[in-house]
């Protein structure tokens, strides 16, 4: 009888233990809400840094600062945005490449990094040194002039530029990078000669056009609209294959294709970590980025500032393939082949 009682007690203890395990929450106590399951992943244990390889005030910076608080709420730790401008995006890339491969330092990626690799610039090998997490935004480039500019249409500006080769100046934030490529690509397609003036940050470029240092202000829709809505900039042309009729301020602005200018180019912005980062952390961060993108908070903000006209999210696998295709595209364009 005592033997039977002992067996019964052991059985009850085992059942209680199993029930307790089943009720215990999955993951760490620092897991945030509305995000992917972390299972037994012991990450993150401290703040995460996202390095924006451009200055404050531009589209890259604005997007990252918009999504960082949402990401912080999901992972349960602070997500800090660090600007490391210089070298057309390469300086920030180098900084992340020199950091530990532990998932605590994330690099924001743009076409400037694909261009740097296409040009074989030193310390700029995106595919060899980094792993994709996911793309977050795609954007469209717009050219404009200061509100007091004598140019009211892109036709006016082109006519003047043809008569005065090199006199019209256009600014940008990535010497040898995307802005440089777009300025010269547009000029070549339009049959004009522009002088490209590089600046370290978007704020400097904005100040330059308002101060009369340059004639043309170029930017992505996300940050371009802030200047238009402030009454500082007159939009002239959209580097796209159709008008942006869904945006009140740009619905009447011509696109390059309708003008017979065979040049369209925009931007994309995503995230990567240093190669060697544990695969389970890479996969978790990929899921987090997707959760941020699909969050109501981000989608509401994107609808308000028109930053998701072209759906931007691309998963890690396809994003890596996009890196390779973009690098090849820029290599062929920049080599003239």
Buried (B, 14 or more C-beta within 10 A) or exposed (E): EEEEEEEEEEEEEEEEEEEEEEEEEEBBEBBBEEBBEBEEBEBBEEEBBBBBBBBBBBBBBBBBBBBBBBBBBBBBBBBEBBBBBBBBBBBBBBBBBEBEBBBBBBBBBBBBBBBBBBBEBEEBBBBEBBBBBBBBBBBBBBBBBBEEBEBEEBEBBBEBBEEEEEEBBBBBBBBBBBBBBBBBBBBBBBEBBBBBBBBBBBBBBBBBBBEEBBBBBBBBBBBBBBBBEEEBBBBBBBBBEEBBEEBEBBEEBBBBBEBEBEBBBBBBBBBBBBBEBBEBBBBBBBBBBBBBBEBEBBEEBBEEBBBBBEEBBBBBEEBBEBBEEBBEBBBEBBEEE
